[in-house]
Amino acid sequence: MLSYIGELAAIATSLSFSVGSIMFTNAGRRIGPLVVNRSRLVFAAIFLGIVHWISFGTIIPLDASPDRWLWLGLSGAIGFVLGDIFLFQAFVLIGPRLTMLMMSLAPILAALQAWVLFGETLSGWQIFAIIITLVGIGWVVMEGNEKGENDRDYGRGILLGLGAAIGQATGFVLSKGGLYGEFSPVSANMIRVISAVILLWGLTFIQGEAKETIQKLKSDLKGTMLAMGGAFTGPFLGVSLSLFALQRVEVGVASTLTALPPVFLLPISYFVFKERFGWGAILGTLLAMVGVAALFLV
């Protein structure tokens, strides 16, 4: 069992993100996606700070080298701030199932970025796998159109989901630069979250929206608790597990196993959100997952 600890951590990441996406969707529909994004980073920083203090005696990894802070800080700024602004808007507009399906593009986008930035090559089979994934996602998206969901919010939600995938992919690629050696995934995640909190709340104060954000959190306790629960399962537990997996298995294996939330969310969306979808959505989702797996595992 321990020999597969990295793979198990990656699967646990997918489960954590699946649960977190449901909580964030419900929270965003109550208190707004921007408020959720701002608050859940603070909650995540608190969770991580407690664990980091218990584990290492400090709230933040002060002994981390400047280059780790640079790479992981950039990763947090792009992944947690820019990418997740798109993500939470998409949750509200098209729900967790379709949003997380769009997020399954992140491993493909990460591979393409590595190809452009670092000269990593893509074989003919990998290009074919990318096409399979795009066909699967396109199938699901078009089925939504055929069901009459081709309004403005649906189109915006799909585009926002794509933007979120680009942000996550970029953050994933950048985080690799700060994860060399035996650096703790908790410390790495703390650097990413702290950097994102400073940037996002700095922008919030500049925009004069800090007071309004706090008032919304106070006025809707259930929405705040949902955001807190999502922060625990997502940026705290899920991201820490994903970084742990990234250290112990190949990038391709980690990327594939952490891209499974769309599969887990099929039954959850059906039973929890009472969402009705046809066999085309199920087959398209599975086809997309096969494409992601084939990109890295074959």
Secondary structure, 3 states (H helix, E strand, C coil): CHHHHHHHHHHHHHHHHHHHHHHHHHHHHHHCHHHHHHHHHHHHHHHHHHHHHHHHCCCCCCCCCHHHHHHHHHHHHHHHHHHHHHHHHHHHHHHHHHHHHHHCCHHHHHHHHHHHHHCCCCCHHHHHHHHHHHHHHHHHHHHHHHCCCCCHHHHHHHHHHHHHHHHHHHHHHHHHCCCCCCCCHHHHHHHHHHHHHHHHHHHHHHCCCHHHHHHHHHHCHHHHHHHHHHHHHHHHHHHHHHHHHHHHCCHHHHHHHCCCHHHHHHHHHHHCCCCCCCHHHHHHHHHHHHHHHHHHHC
